[in-house]
Amino acid sequence: MIRAVSLVLCLVAFTACKKDAGKPADQPAATATTGTVEGGVRKIAVTANAEGYSPDKIPGKPGEKLVLVFTRTVDASCLSQLKAPDGKLVDLPLNKPVEVAVTVPQSGEVGFACGMDMFHGVVVAQPSS
């Protein structure tokens, strides 16, 4: 009996959080190029849905302060938590926006992921031209 329950729970977790589910390999990353600015801080809406995060690539100026506003729109257990760029776990309640402050790195990128590390996104430093 316990084995059957364990098997069912594993299958539910697997189907609720399929890596790259619904995203073809040749599909480009959704990129955020804008957002609203409040007090010098750019806010960017990020949706957590069955395909992962959208946008999943967020460019910014090195050192720029951002607020990522995550809204989970799907009832999937792996997306119910976010591993923020600072490494902290943040709860994402269904259909409620949650703000996460991020500073764009001086170079390279910082990432975020779902609680099960199946879906990913990045904040990328864009060198000034």
C-alpha positions in Angstrom: 0.0 0.0 0.0 2.8 2.4 1.0 4.6 1.6 -2.3 1.5 2.4 -4.3 1.0 5.7 -2.6 4.7 6.6 -3.1 4.5 5.7 -6.8 1.4 7.8 -7.3 3.1 10.8 -5.5 6.2 10.5 -7.7 4.1 10.3 -10.8 2.1 13.4 -9.8 5.3 15.4 -9.0 6.8 14.3 -12.3 3.8 15.3 -14.5 3.3 18.5 -12.5 6.8 19.7 -13.3 8.1 18.4 -16.6 11.3 20.0 -17.6 10.9 21.9 -20.9 7.3 20.9 -21.1 5.6 22.4 -24.1 8.6 24.4 -25.1 10.2 23.2 -28.3 14.0 23.1 -28.4 14.1 25.7 -31.2 11.8 28.2 -29.4 13.7 31.3 -28.4 13.7 32.5 -24.8 11.0 35.0 -23.9 13.0 38.2 -23.1 11.9 41.2 -21.1 13.1 44.5 -22.5 10.8 46.9 -20.7 8.9 47.3 -17.5 7.5 50.1 -15.4 9.9 52.3 -13.4 9.0 53.4 -9.9 11.5 55.4 -7.9 14.4 54.5 -10.2 13.6 50.7 -9.9 12.3 48.8 -12.9 9.5 46.4 -12.2 9.1 43.4 -14.6 6.1 41.1 -14.6 7.1 37.4 -14.7 4.4 34.7 -15.2 5.0 31.2 -13.8 2.9 28.9 -15.9 2.9 25.4 -17.4 5.7 26.3 -19.8 7.9 27.8 -17.0 8.7 31.5 -16.6 7.8 34.1 -19.1 9.9 36.0 -19.7 12.7 33.7 -18.8 15.5 36.1 -19.9 15.6 39.6 -18.3 18.4 41.9 -19.6 19.5 44.9 -17.6 22.3 47.4 -17.1 25.1 46.2 -14.8 24.2 47.3 -11.2 20.6 48.1 -12.2 18.0 47.5 -9.4 15.0 45.4 -10.6 11.9 44.1 -8.9 10.6 40.9 -10.6 6.9 40.5 -10.0 6.2 36.8 -10.2 2.6 35.6 -10.6 2.0 31.8 -10.7 -1.0 31.0 -12.9 -0.9 27.2 -12.8 -1.5 24.8 -9.9 1.8 23.0 -10.2 3.7 22.1 -7.0 7.1 22.8 -8.4 6.2 26.3 -9.3 4.7 27.0 -5.9 8.2 28.0 -4.7 10.9 30.1 -6.3 14.6 29.8 -5.8 15.5 33.5 -6.0 18.8 34.8 -7.3 20.0 35.3 -3.7 19.4 31.6 -3.0 16.3 32.1 -0.8 13.1 30.1 -1.3 10.1 32.3 -1.9 6.5 31.0 -1.8 4.4 31.9 -4.9 0.7 31.6 -4.1 -1.6 30.9 -7.0 -2.7 34.1 -8.9 -1.1 36.5 -6.4 1.9 38.7 -7.4 5.0 38.4 -5.3 7.8 40.9 -5.6 11.5 39.8 -5.6 14.2 42.5 -5.6 17.2 41.7 -7.8 20.4 43.6 -8.7 21.7 43.0 -12.2 25.3 41.6 -11.9 28.2 43.6 -13.2 28.8 40.9 -15.8 27.3 37.6 -16.7 24.0 36.5 -15.2 22.1 35.4 -12.1 19.5 32.8 -12.2 16.2 31.8 -10.6 14.4 28.5 -10.7 11.3 26.7 -9.5 11.4 24.9 -6.2 12.2 21.6 -7.9 14.9 23.2 -10.1 13.1 22.1 -13.3 12.2 25.6 -14.8 14.8 28.3 -15.0 15.2 32.0 -15.8 18.0 34.5 -15.8 18.8 38.2 -15.2 21.5 39.0 -17.7 24.0 42.0 -17.6 23.9 43.8 -20.9 27.1 45.9 -21.4 26.4 49.5 -22.2 27.2 50.5 -25.8 
